[in-house]
């Protein structure tokens, strides 16, 4: 069974393509330690059923899913909700 984690921060690249924009995602464990993984690791964790991710938007959980660009690049994004800006890209930067 997948473990569920809230994404609270991201690290972005300077690229504008959605599949290249997010480099890392991160959050806080139940013991108050920070975690941070690459976007690729998040995609693999979702695909394998190891992890589920979500973001908190106005007190509501919004699911993070794997998407694929027209060029076959797999990346994460939130379930489309019609809101702008993108829920993941609007998160603060993760500390180093």
C-alpha positions as CSV (number, residue, x, y, z in Angstrom):
1,X,0.0,0.0,0.0
2,X,1.3,3.4,-0.9
3,X,2.3,5.9,1.8
4,X,0.8,9.4,1.4
5,X,3.0,12.5,1.6
6,X,2.2,16.2,1.4
7,X,4.5,18.2,-0.9
8,X,5.2,21.5,0.8
9,X,8.0,22.9,-1.4
10,X,9.8,22.5,-4.7
11,X,13.0,23.4,-6.4
12,X,12.6,24.7,-9.9
13,X,14.9,25.0,-12.9
14,X,15.0,28.0,-15.2
15,X,13.3,26.0,-18.0
16,X,9.7,26.8,-19.0
17,X,8.6,23.3,-20.1
18,X,6.4,21.7,-17.4
19,X,8.2,18.4,-17.6
20,X,11.6,20.1,-17.0
21,X,10.5,22.8,-14.6
22,X,10.5,21.0,-11.3
23,X,13.7,19.4,-10.1
24,X,12.9,18.4,-6.5
25,X,9.9,18.2,-4.3
26,X,9.9,18.1,-0.5
27,X,8.0,18.1,2.7
28,X,8.1,17.4,6.4
29,X,8.0,13.9,8.0
30,X,5.9,13.1,11.1
31,X,9.1,13.5,13.2
32,X,9.5,17.1,11.9
33,X,12.6,16.1,9.7
34,X,12.6,17.4,6.2
35,X,12.5,15.2,3.1
36,X,13.4,16.0,-0.5
37,X,13.4,13.8,-3.6
38,X,13.9,14.4,-7.3
39,X,10.9,14.7,-9.6
40,X,12.1,11.5,-11.3
41,X,12.0,9.6,-7.9
42,X,8.5,11.0,-7.3
43,X,7.3,9.8,-10.7
44,X,8.9,6.3,-10.1
45,X,7.4,6.2,-6.6
46,X,3.9,7.0,-7.9
47,X,4.2,4.6,-10.8
48,X,5.3,1.7,-8.5
49,X,2.6,2.3,-6.0
50,X,5.1,3.1,-3.3
51,X,4.0,6.7,-2.7
52,X,1.0,9.0,-3.2
53,X,1.5,12.8,-3.0
54,X,-0.8,15.8,-2.6
55,X,-0.6,19.5,-2.0
56,X,-2.8,21.6,0.3
57,X,-4.7,24.3,-1.5
58,X,-7.0,26.5,0.7
59,X,-7.3,23.6,3.2
60,X,-8.1,21.0,0.6
61,X,-5.9,18.1,-0.5
62,X,-5.2,18.2,-4.3
63,X,-3.8,15.0,-5.7
64,X,-0.4,14.9,-7.5
65,X,-0.4,12.7,-10.6
66,X,2.0,11.6,-13.3
67,X,1.6,13.2,-16.7
68,X,3.4,12.7,-20.0
69,X,4.4,15.4,-22.4
70,X,3.8,15.0,-26.1
71,X,7.5,14.1,-26.3
72,X,7.1,11.2,-23.9
73,X,8.7,12.9,-20.8
74,X,7.0,11.9,-17.6
75,X,6.5,14.5,-14.9
76,X,4.3,15.3,-11.9
77,X,1.5,17.8,-11.7
78,X,-1.7,18.3,-9.7
79,X,-5.0,17.0,-10.8
80,X,-6.4,19.7,-13.1
81,X,-8.7,22.0,-11.2
82,X,-8.9,24.9,-13.6
83,X,-7.0,27.2,-11.2
84,X,-4.0,29.2,-12.1
85,X,-1.2,29.4,-11.2
86,X,-0.2,25.7,-11.1
87,X,-0.5,24.3,-7.6
88,X,3.0,22.8,-7.6
89,X,4.8,25.7,-9.2
90,X,3.3,28.1,-6.7
91,X,4.8,26.3,-3.7
92,X,7.8,27.9,-2.0
93,X,11.4,26.8,-2.8
94,X,12.8,24.0,-0.6
95,X,15.7,24.8,1.6
96,X,19.0,23.4,0.6
